[in-house]
Amino acid sequence: MLADYFQKYEDAAVTKVAEGIERRIIHTDHLMLVVVDFYDGPTTSADPFHQHVHEQVSFMAEGEVLLWAGDEEPVHLKAGDMFAMKSDVPHTIQRLTKHVRIIDCFTPLREEFIIIDR
């Protein structure tokens, strides 16, 4: 079925992660793409650090952030920039613009992100 191969942004199921933060996903059996829209910026401080067993690569589609990873100094990223996180590396961002859109890919799947009965 063709619908198994595409997802239009405007038709994608939206998960409200927190006030001003939305997530849309598409995935296969082993790979996941996640579009995260942050409408709550700019923020005055970084979000709490988090980490996960999943490997992650990300593309900055819109906006600007400061990214902290591990013990490294923060890096300023803007639209067009990319970053990668190995498994279990603590990381976080601080949003520097009103709207930030980050496109994340994860392996293995972030099962907790999958919406049942779409």
C-alpha positions in Angstrom: 0.0 0.0 0.0 1.4 3.4 -1.0 0.5 5.0 2.3 3.1 2.7 4.0 5.8 4.6 2.2 5.0 8.3 2.9 3.7 10.7 5.5 2.5 14.2 4.7 3.6 16.7 7.4 0.1 18.2 7.7 -1.5 14.7 8.0 1.0 13.3 10.5 -0.1 12.4 14.0 1.1 15.1 16.4 2.4 14.3 19.9 2.5 17.3 22.2 5.7 16.6 24.1 5.3 19.7 26.4 3.8 23.2 26.1 5.2 24.6 22.7 6.8 21.3 21.6 5.4 19.0 19.0 6.7 15.7 17.6 5.8 13.8 14.3 7.3 10.5 13.4 7.6 8.0 10.6 9.5 4.7 10.8 10.3 1.3 9.3 11.0 -1.8 11.4 14.5 -0.6 12.2 14.8 3.2 11.6 12.9 6.2 12.8 12.7 9.8 11.6 11.3 12.3 14.0 10.4 16.0 13.3 10.4 18.1 16.5 9.0 21.6 16.4 9.8 23.9 19.3 7.6 27.0 19.5 8.8 28.0 22.9 12.0 29.9 22.2 14.1 31.6 22.8 14.7 29.9 26.1 16.8 31.4 28.9 18.6 28.2 29.8 19.3 24.7 28.4 16.9 21.9 28.9 17.9 19.2 31.4 20.5 16.7 30.0 19.2 13.4 28.8 20.7 10.3 27.2 19.4 7.1 25.6 20.8 3.9 24.2 19.7 4.9 20.7 22.2 6.3 18.2 20.9 9.7 16.8 21.7 11.9 13.8 20.0 15.2 13.5 19.5 18.0 11.0 18.7 21.6 12.0 15.9 22.4 9.6 14.9 25.8 11.2 16.2 28.1 13.9 19.3 28.2 16.1 20.3 26.3 19.2 23.2 25.8 21.5 24.1 22.1 21.8 25.9 20.5 24.7 27.2 16.9 24.3 29.1 15.0 26.9 31.7 17.2 28.6 32.3 19.4 25.5 31.7 23.1 25.4 28.4 24.1 23.8 28.3 24.5 20.0 26.1 27.1 18.2 24.0 25.4 15.4 21.7 27.0 12.8 19.5 25.8 10.0 21.5 23.5 7.7 23.8 22.2 10.4 23.9 18.6 11.6 25.0 16.6 14.7 25.3 13.0 15.7 25.0 11.4 19.2 26.5 8.0 20.0 24.6 5.7 22.4 24.4 6.9 26.0 26.1 10.4 25.5 24.4 13.0 27.7 23.2 15.9 25.6 20.8 18.9 25.6 19.9 22.1 23.7 19.0 25.7 24.4 16.8 27.3 21.9 18.0 30.7 20.6 15.1 31.5 18.2 11.3 31.6 18.5 10.9 28.5 16.3 13.3 25.6 16.0 12.7 22.5 13.9 15.1 19.5 14.3 14.8 16.4 12.2 16.2 13.4 14.2 16.9 9.8 13.0 17.2 7.1 15.6 18.3 3.5 15.6 17.0 1.3 17.2 13.5 2.7 17.2 12.4 4.9 20.1 9.5 2.6 20.9 8.2 5.1 23.5 7.6 7.6 20.6 5.4 5.3 18.6 1.7 6.1 18.7 -0.5 3.1 18.8 -3.7 2.9 16.6 -3.0 5.9 14.4 
